Every structure is written in C-alpha cells, then in structure tokens.
Amino acid sequence: MWEAPRVFRLEKDGRLRFRRQLTEEDLEQAAAAARSCPMQAIVLRGVTDE
C-alpha cells in the first residue's frame, strides 16, 4: 500500500483492495510494490516491459 497508494486501498476490515484500471504511473507504482512485497503476494499479469 505504501509503494502504490493510488493503486491499493486498505479497507476498514483490514483487506487490501486494488484498482483495476491503471495509468502508466500507477503501473510503475504497482511494479515497485510487487518488487518490495516480502510475501511475493503481488503479481502483475498482462503487463509487458516495452
């Protein structure tokens, strides 16, 4: 959530939610979040490195 605040939102019930429609900047933040996730729980699908 801290790496990509525009992508992820922590709900009152403690669950993490994410936005499905992302801008290029959001994708960069999401990639940073995936790299820094200690549990490797964040996986980006359908994104290519161009």
N, C-alpha and C positions, 0 to 999 in steps of 0.2 A: 504494500500500500504506500509506503514511503518513497519508493523508487518511481512509482507511476500514479500519483494522486488523481490524475484526470481519467485514468483507466479503471482503477479499483476503488471501491467504497466499502467501508466496514459498516455493517448493519447493526442495529441495536441488539440483535440476537447473537452477535459475535461472528456471523458469517461474512465472508468476503464476497462481494458481487463485482462483476466487471461489465463494462460497456462493450457492446458487440460492434458498433460502427466506430472505427478509429481513424483519426487523421494520421499523417506521416509522423508528426511529432509524438502522437500517442503511441505509435508502433515502436518508436525509438525508446520511449519510457518503458513500454511493456517488455522489450528485449532486455533492457537493463534489469528489470525486476526478475525476469527469468534467469538471467546470469547470476543474480545475487541471492536467489532463493535457496536456503540451506537444505531444504527438503526436496528440491527439484520438483515442486508441485505445480509450477507454471510452465506450460508448454505452448509454444506458438505454432499453430498449424495454418497452412495455406499462405505463408509469408516466405518470399524469396529474397535473397541477398542480391540486389541488382545495383 
